[in-house]
């Protein structure tokens, strides 16, 4: 399991750059929404490959195959 992190760079002119890592899928927008609302206007946004990745879930399933034998 990857660690989820938010990184902020605050520039002398007041701009803030935010980078989310380790968050798979569109949930990163939910994680950052409240912070962005407090920071102010979002000038640009770039989605990473993690945004487009799908969360992998493991599931176990068993398949029962029956063979039907002919009587002849």
N, C-alpha and C positions, 0 to 999 in steps of 0.2 A: 504494500500500500504506500503510495506516494504522500509526502507531506504537502498540505495545501499552504501556500504562502502568498501574501500580498506585499509588494515592495513599492515604496513611494520615494520619488526624488522630487525635492522642492527646490526650484530654481530661484535665484535672487530677485527676479521680476515677479514672483508669486505664482508662476505656473507650477502645476503639480503633475508629474508623470506617475501613473499607476500601472503596475504589472502584476497580474495574477498568474500563478503557476501551480501545477498539481491539481487543478480543478478540471475535471473532465466534463465535457458537454456544456450546454447553455446555462447550467446552474451558476457559472461564474458571474453572469449578469445579475443574478439574485443576490449573490454574496457582496458585490460591489455597489449595488444600487443605493443603499442607505449612505454609504460613505460619499459617493459622488453627489448625492443630493445636498450634503452638508458642505462639500467643497465648492460647489458652484457650477458654472456652465462647462459642459464637456465639449471641447473643441474638435476632438477626433477620437476615433476608436478603431483599433485593429484587432481582429480575431486571430488567435493562434491555432495551430493544428490541434491542440487539446480541446478547443471549442468544438471542432468538427468531429472529434473522436467520440465513439459511443462507449459508454461504460460497459465493461465486460462483466457478465454475471455467469456464474457456473450453475448449471442445473443438472441434476441426475435424473435420468429416465431410463426405464427398462422396457424393452420391447419383447413381447412374447410371440414368437413365430411358431405356428403349428403346421406340421406337415400333414397333408391329407394323402393317404395311400389308397390307391384303387384296390378294389376287391378282386380284380381279375388278374 
